[in-house]
Amino acid sequence: MQKRKYVPAITIALIIINFLIYFAETVSGGSQNSDVALRFGAYYLPYVIEKGEWWRLFTSMFLHFGISHIVNNMISLYVLGNIVEAYYGKIRFLILYLVAGVGGNLMTLFVDLHSSGVEYGLEAGASGAIFGVMAAFVFFAVNPLTRKAFPFKRVIAGIFFALLPGFTSSGISLTAHIGGFITGLVLSFILNPYKQRKRLN
């Protein structure tokens, strides 16, 4: 009997949700329109702190600025999520993705609060969450059960080149990438899919 191929249902659902929201942004005035982005929940420090709109730390990870932004992010999500979800399972993967996304935005918030003379801009995108998913590959690279399939040097090189554009482009939120990655790295070990549950006698 042929083994059924794993279907990354959560990854696919997240991609569909992101595209539906992008479509809603587009028909509401354009995904690159600042007013539209604010209405839909983009991250903007003054609104988060002064108005107490902390929910923007969550909603902003489902918004994108322009077609290339969402297409690049969703391709990355599918490629990485397809693998990570298969190992971690649907629930663990969803927790990893969402918490890493918020973690990336919290890192941005922290840096913004401690930066003087900086003009705050709008931020949105799934990249913080995606970097959290990418961090799971470090777990694969050091775990005895998976490290042969995920060579450590190759994983580190991939992460380095993924982070590199954030150091050279002012239009990319490096803080969200690093924050999402660190959050995802910690969670990937906490949510260890190989950890055996203790049974009570």
ZADO-1210 file (C-alpha; in nm, 4 decimals, padded with zeros to 6 digits):
<atoms>
<atom x="00.0000" y="00.0000" z="00.0000" code="MET" pos="1"/>
<atom x="00.1404" y="00.3389" z="-00.0998" code="GLN" pos="2"/>
<atom x="00.2090" y="00.5791" z="00.1843" code="LYS" pos="3"/>
<atom x="-00.0016" y="00.8951" z="00.1684" code="ARG" pos="4"/>
<atom x="00.1868" y="01.2208" z="00.1246" code="LYS" pos="5"/>
<atom x="00.1602" y="01.4607" z="00.4178" code="TYR" pos="6"/>
<atom x="-00.0544" y="01.7659" z="00.3462" code="VAL" pos="7"/>
<atom x="00.0596" y="02.0807" z="00.5369" code="PRO" pos="8"/>
<atom x="-00.2947" y="02.1977" z="00.6083" code="ALA" pos="9"/>
<atom x="-00.1995" y="02.4762" z="00.8513" code="ILE" pos="10"/>
<atom x="00.0648" y="02.6148" z="00.6175" code="THR" pos="11"/>
<atom x="-00.1817" y="02.6186" z="00.3288" code="ILE" pos="12"/>
<atom x="-00.4523" y="02.7746" z="00.5479" code="ALA" pos="13"/>
<atom x="-00.2141" y="03.0513" z="00.6606" code="LEU" pos="14"/>
<atom x="-00.1215" y="03.1259" z="00.3001" code="ILE" pos="15"/>
<atom x="-00.4885" y="03.1464" z="00.1997" code="ILE" pos="16"/>
<atom x="-00.5672" y="03.3762" z="00.4942" code="ILE" pos="17"/>
<atom x="-00.2776" y="03.6057" z="00.4063" code="ASN" pos="18"/>
<atom x="-00.3874" y="03.6314" z="00.0432" code="PHE" pos="19"/>
<atom x="-00.7513" y="03.6941" z="00.1401" code="LEU" pos="20"/>
<atom x="-00.6460" y="03.9781" z="00.3690" code="ILE" pos="21"/>
<atom x="-00.4168" y="04.1138" z="00.0974" code="TYR" pos="22"/>
<atom x="-00.7102" y="04.1109" z="-00.1445" code="PHE" pos="23"/>
<atom x="-00.9238" y="04.2930" z="00.1132" code="ALA" pos="24"/>
<atom x="-00.6505" y="04.5559" z="00.1533" code="GLU" pos="25"/>
<atom x="-00.6271" y="04.5966" z="-00.2226" code="THR" pos="26"/>
<atom x="-00.9988" y="04.6546" z="-00.2793" code="VAL" pos="27"/>
<atom x="-01.0129" y="04.8871" z="00.0241" code="SER" pos="28"/>
<atom x="-00.7680" y="05.1341" z="-00.1251" code="GLY" pos="29"/>
<atom x="-00.4430" y="04.9510" z="-00.1882" code="GLY" pos="30"/>
<atom x="-00.2053" y="04.7392" z="00.0168" code="SER" pos="31"/>
<atom x="00.0577" y="05.0149" z="00.0068" code="GLN" pos="32"/>
<atom x="-00.1821" y="05.2833" z="00.1287" code="ASN" pos="33"/>
<atom x="-00.0848" y="05.3904" z="00.4829" code="SER" pos="34"/>
<atom x="-00.4416" y="05.4627" z="00.5905" code="ASP" pos="35"/>
<atom x="-00.5537" y="05.1194" z="00.4721" code="VAL" pos="36"/>
<atom x="-00.2630" y="04.9535" z="00.6513" code="ALA" pos="37"/>
<atom x="-00.3505" y="05.1318" z="00.9751" code="LEU" pos="38"/>
<atom x="-00.7169" y="05.0361" z="00.9479" code="ARG" pos="39"/>
<atom x="-00.6272" y="04.6734" z="00.8917" code="PHE" pos="40"/>
<atom x="-00.3911" y="04.6618" z="01.1913" code="GLY" pos="41"/>
<atom x="-00.0362" y="04.7404" z="01.0811" code="ALA" pos="42"/>
<atom x="00.2223" y="04.7930" z="01.3532" code="TYR" pos="43"/>
<atom x="00.2714" y="05.1604" z="01.4412" code="TYR" pos="44"/>
<atom x="00.4419" y="05.2349" z="01.7727" code="LEU" pos="45"/>
<atom x="00.2431" y="05.5485" z="01.8716" code="PRO" pos="46"/>
<atom x="-00.0851" y="05.3607" z="01.8250" code="TYR" pos="47"/>
<atom x="00.0409" y="05.0619" z="02.0226" code="VAL" pos="48"/>
<atom x="00.1735" y="05.2640" z="02.3162" code="ILE" pos="49"/>
<atom x="-00.0412" y="05.5759" z="02.3256" code="GLU" pos="50"/>
<atom x="-00.3715" y="05.4178" z="02.2217" code="LYS" pos="51"/>
<atom x="-00.3088" y="05.0800" z="02.3795" code="GLY" pos="52"/>
<atom x="-00.3693" y="04.8945" z="02.0524" code="GLU" pos="53"/>
<atom x="-00.1517" y="04.5970" z="02.1452" code="TRP" pos="54"/>
<atom x="-00.3456" y="04.3728" z="01.9093" code="TRP" pos="55"/>
<atom x="-00.1417" y="04.5270" z="01.6274" code="ARG" pos="56"/>
<atom x="00.1483" y="04.3079" z="01.7384" code="LEU" pos="57"/>
<atom x="-00.0628" y="04.0160" z="01.6160" code="PHE" pos="58"/>
<atom x="-00.2630" y="04.1534" z="01.3233" code="THR" pos="59"/>
<atom x="00.0360" y="04.3116" z="01.1493" code="SER" pos="60"/>
<atom x="00.1809" y="03.9695" z="01.0677" code="MET" pos="61"/>
<atom x="-00.1097" y="03.9090" z="00.8280" code="PHE" pos="62"/>
<atom x="-00.0647" y="04.2321" z="00.6307" code="LEU" pos="63"/>
<atom x="00.1676" y="04.3017" z="00.3385" code="HIS" pos="64"/>
<atom x="00.2834" y="04.5991" z="00.1351" code="PHE" pos="65"/>
<atom x="00.2588" y="04.5167" z="-00.2347" code="GLY" pos="66"/>
<atom x="00.2385" y="04.1992" z="-00.4404" code="ILE" pos="67"/>
<atom x="00.6109" y="04.1176" z="-00.4304" code="SER" pos="68"/>
<atom x="00.6087" y="04.1408" z="-00.0507" code="HIS" pos="69"/>
<atom x="00.3327" y="03.8867" z="-00.0045" code="ILE" pos="70"/>
<atom x="00.4421" y="03.6549" z="-00.2870" code="VAL" pos="71"/>
<atom x="00.7989" y="03.6297" z="-00.1552" code="ASN" pos="72"/>
<atom x="00.6777" y="03.5704" z="00.1995" code="ASN" pos="73"/>
<atom x="00.4200" y="03.3107" z="00.1025" code="MET" pos="74"/>
<atom x="00.6673" y="03.1170" z="-00.1118" code="ILE" pos="75"/>
<atom x="00.9052" y="03.1099" z="00.1843" code="SER" pos="76"/>
<atom x="00.6240" y="03.0053" z="00.4169" code="LEU" pos="77"/>
<atom x="00.5238" y="02.7176" z="00.1917" code="TYR" pos="78"/>
<atom x="00.8788" y="02.5892" z="00.1397" code="VAL" pos="79"/>
<atom x="00.9671" y="02.6030" z="00.5105" code="LEU" pos="80"/>
<atom x="00.6245" y="02.5304" z="00.6550" code="GLY" pos="81"/>
<atom x="00.5818" y="02.2235" z="00.4382" code="ASN" pos="82"/>
<atom x="00.8770" y="02.0633" z="00.6181" code="ILE" pos="83"/>
<atom x="00.8388" y="02.2012" z="00.9696" code="VAL" pos="84"/>
<atom x="00.4672" y="02.1253" z="00.9949" code="GLU" pos="85"/>
<atom x="00.5325" y="01.7659" z="00.8918" code="ALA" pos="86"/>
<atom x="00.7705" y="01.7197" z="01.1850" code="TYR" pos="87"/>
<atom x="00.5941" y="01.9268" z="01.4493" code="TYR" pos="88"/>
<atom x="00.2335" y="01.8567" z="01.3619" code="GLY" pos="89"/>
<atom x="-00.0453" y="02.1063" z="01.3066" code="LYS" pos="90"/>
<atom x="-00.0934" y="02.2443" z="01.6585" code="ILE" pos="91"/>
<atom x="00.2747" y="02.2798" z="01.7474" code="ARG" pos="92"/>
<atom x="00.3467" y="02.4361" z="01.4096" code="PHE" pos="93"/>
<atom x="00.0655" y="02.6899" z="01.4468" code="LEU" pos="94"/>
<atom x="00.1890" y="02.7844" z="01.7952" code="ILE" pos="95"/>
<atom x="00.5427" y="02.8220" z="01.6618" code="LEU" pos="96"/>
<atom x="00.4300" y="03.0424" z="01.3742" code="TYR" pos="97"/>
<atom x="00.1981" y="03.2744" z="01.5665" code="LEU" pos="98"/>
<atom x="00.4139" y="03.3196" z="01.8768" code="VAL" pos="99"/>
<atom x="00.7249" y="03.3826" z="01.6655" code="ALA" pos="100"/>
<atom x="00.5357" y="03.6473" z="01.4688" code="GLY" pos="101"/>
<atom x="00.4385" y="03.8279" z="01.7882" code="VAL" pos="102"/>
<atom x="00.7920" y="03.7812" z="01.9215" code="GLY" pos="103"/>
<atom x="00.9332" y="03.9530" z="01.6151" code="GLY" pos="104"/>
<atom x="00.7020" y="04.2486" z="01.6631" code="ASN" pos="105"/>
<atom x="00.7877" y="04.2672" z="02.0333" code="LEU" pos="106"/>
<atom x="01.1551" y="04.2909" z="01.9397" code="MET" pos="107"/>
<atom x="01.0704" y="04.5772" z="01.7040" code="THR" pos="108"/>
<atom x="00.8705" y="04.7441" z="01.9813" code="LEU" pos="109"/>
<atom x="01.1590" y="04.7091" z="02.2254" code="PHE" pos="110"/>
<atom x="01.4112" y="04.8577" z="01.9813" code="VAL" pos="111"/>
<atom x="01.1728" y="05.1404" z="01.8857" code="ASP" pos="112"/>
<atom x="01.1209" y="05.2327" z="02.2515" code="LEU" pos="113"/>
<atom x="01.4952" y="05.2559" z="02.3073" code="HIS" pos="114"/>
<atom x="01.5763" y="05.4462" z="01.9879" code="SER" pos="115"/>
<atom x="01.5967" y="05.8224" z="02.0104" code="SER" pos="116"/>
<atom x="01.5333" y="06.0581" z="01.7224" code="GLY" pos="117"/>
<atom x="01.3833" y="05.7888" z="01.5025" code="VAL" pos="118"/>
<atom x="01.0751" y="05.8555" z="01.2933" code="GLU" pos="119"/>
<atom x="00.8384" y="05.5666" z="01.3453" code="TYR" pos="120"/>
<atom x="00.7004" y="05.3989" z="01.0375" code="GLY" pos="121"/>
<atom x="00.4378" y="05.1404" z="00.9594" code="LEU" pos="122"/>
<atom x="00.5456" y="04.7791" z="00.9708" code="GLU" pos="123"/>
<atom x="00.3693" y="04.4665" z="00.8538" code="ALA" pos="124"/>
<atom x="00.4444" y="04.1263" z="00.7115" code="GLY" pos="125"/>
<atom x="00.4730" y="03.7584" z="00.7950" code="ALA" pos="126"/>
<atom x="00.8523" y="03.7490" z="00.7867" code="SER" pos="127"/>
<atom x="00.8960" y="03.7496" z="01.1653" code="GLY" pos="128"/>
<atom x="00.6753" y="03.4409" z="01.1904" code="ALA" pos="129"/>
<atom x="00.8517" y="03.2817" z="00.8927" code="ILE" pos="130"/>
<atom x="01.1920" y="03.3326" z="01.0526" code="PHE" pos="131"/>
<atom x="01.0511" y="03.1614" z="01.3594" code="GLY" pos="132"/>
<atom x="00.9633" y="02.8643" z="01.1410" code="VAL" pos="133"/>
<atom x="01.3117" y="02.8768" z="00.9873" code="MET" pos="134"/>
<atom x="01.4640" y="02.8566" z="01.3358" code="ALA" pos="135"/>
<atom x="01.3206" y="02.5059" z="01.3713" code="ALA" pos="136"/>
<atom x="01.5842" y="02.3905" z="01.1235" code="PHE" pos="137"/>
<atom x="01.8478" y="02.4578" z="01.3906" code="VAL" pos="138"/>
<atom x="01.6643" y="02.2068" z="01.6082" code="PHE" pos="139"/>
<atom x="01.6670" y="01.9597" z="01.3191" code="PHE" pos="140"/>
<atom x="02.0394" y="02.0207" z="01.2663" code="ALA" pos="141"/>
<atom x="02.1368" y="01.9374" z="01.6257" code="VAL" pos="142"/>
<atom x="01.8828" y="01.6646" z="01.7011" code="ASN" pos="143"/>
<atom x="02.0382" y="01.3155" z="01.6664" code="PRO" pos="144"/>
<atom x="01.7275" y="01.1863" z="01.4869" code="LEU" pos="145"/>
<atom x="01.7276" y="01.4491" z="01.2117" code="THR" pos="146"/>
<atom x="02.0744" y="01.6038" z="01.1855" code="ARG" pos="147"/>
<atom x="02.1876" y="01.3818" z="00.8974" code="LYS" pos="148"/>
<atom x="01.9053" y="01.5164" z="00.6812" code="ALA" pos="149"/>
<atom x="01.9723" y="01.8750" z="00.7919" code="PHE" pos="150"/>
<atom x="02.3511" y="01.9404" z="00.7928" code="PRO" pos="151"/>
<atom x="02.4347" y="02.2094" z="01.0490" code="PHE" pos="152"/>
<atom x="02.6651" y="02.4144" z="00.8239" code="LYS" pos="153"/>
<atom x="02.4057" y="02.4199" z="00.5460" code="ARG" pos="154"/>
<atom x="02.1312" y="02.5292" z="00.7852" code="VAL" pos="155"/>
<atom x="02.3435" y="02.8099" z="00.9326" code="ILE" pos="156"/>
<atom x="02.4442" y="02.9270" z="00.5847" code="ALA" pos="157"/>
<atom x="02.0799" y="02.9359" z="00.4774" code="GLY" pos="158"/>
<atom x="01.9809" y="03.1397" z="00.7830" code="ILE" pos="159"/>
<atom x="02.2722" y="03.3808" z="00.7286" code="PHE" pos="160"/>
<atom x="02.1757" y="03.4519" z="00.3682" code="PHE" pos="161"/>
<atom x="01.8105" y="03.4895" z="00.4676" code="ALA" pos="162"/>
<atom x="01.9008" y="03.7492" z="00.7309" code="LEU" pos="163"/>
<atom x="02.1559" y="03.9323" z="00.5141" code="LEU" pos="164"/>
<atom x="01.9115" y="04.1581" z="00.3210" code="PRO" pos="165"/>
<atom x="01.7902" y="04.3007" z="00.6511" code="GLY" pos="166"/>
<atom x="02.1372" y="04.4425" z="00.7168" code="PHE" pos="167"/>
<atom x="02.1600" y="04.6147" z="00.3788" code="THR" pos="168"/>
<atom x="01.8053" y="04.7389" z="00.3136" code="SER" pos="169"/>
<atom x="01.6286" y="05.0026" z="00.5227" code="SER" pos="170"/>
<atom x="01.2933" y="04.8768" z="00.3907" code="GLY" pos="171"/>
<atom x="01.3300" y="04.5435" z="00.5694" code="ILE" pos="172"/>
<atom x="01.2611" y="04.5063" z="00.9417" code="SER" pos="173"/>
<atom x="01.5720" y="04.3300" z="01.0678" code="LEU" pos="174"/>
<atom x="01.4448" y="04.3514" z="01.4258" code="THR" pos="175"/>
<atom x="01.1289" y="04.1571" z="01.3364" code="ALA" pos="176"/>
<atom x="01.3394" y="03.8929" z="01.1608" code="HIS" pos="177"/>
<atom x="01.5795" y="03.8519" z="01.4520" code="ILE" pos="178"/>
<atom x="01.3035" y="03.8652" z="01.7133" code="GLY" pos="179"/>
<atom x="01.0991" y="03.6065" z="01.5264" code="GLY" pos="180"/>
<atom x="01.4026" y="03.3849" z="01.4827" code="PHE" pos="181"/>
<atom x="01.5015" y="03.3963" z="01.8507" code="ILE" pos="182"/>
<atom x="01.1439" y="03.3281" z="01.9597" code="THR" pos="183"/>
<atom x="01.1142" y="03.0426" z="01.7124" code="GLY" pos="184"/>
<atom x="01.4489" y="02.8973" z="01.8196" code="LEU" pos="185"/>
<atom x="01.3431" y="02.8789" z="02.1837" code="VAL" pos="186"/>
<atom x="00.9993" y="02.7422" z="02.0953" code="LEU" pos="187"/>
<atom x="01.1342" y="02.4817" z="01.8543" code="SER" pos="188"/>
<atom x="01.3169" y="02.3168" z="02.1451" code="PHE" pos="189"/>
<atom x="01.0302" y="02.3603" z="02.3913" code="ILE" pos="190"/>
<atom x="00.7847" y="02.2096" z="02.1422" code="LEU" pos="191"/>
<atom x="01.0261" y="01.9262" z="02.0632" code="ASN" pos="192"/>
<atom x="00.8180" y="01.6838" z="01.8528" code="PRO" pos="193"/>
<atom x="01.0309" y="01.3908" z="01.9724" code="TYR" pos="194"/>
<atom x="00.9837" y="01.4562" z="02.3418" code="LYS" pos="195"/>
<atom x="00.8095" y="01.1569" z="02.4948" code="GLN" pos="196"/>
<atom x="00.5204" y="01.2264" z="02.7229" code="ARG" pos="197"/>
<atom x="00.5484" y="01.0920" z="03.0725" code="LYS" pos="198"/>
<atom x="00.2837" y="00.8376" z="03.1509" code="ARG" pos="199"/>
<atom x="00.1223" y="00.8171" z="03.4899" code="LEU" pos="200"/>
<atom x="00.0897" y="00.4673" z="03.6317" code="ASN" pos="201"/>
</atoms>
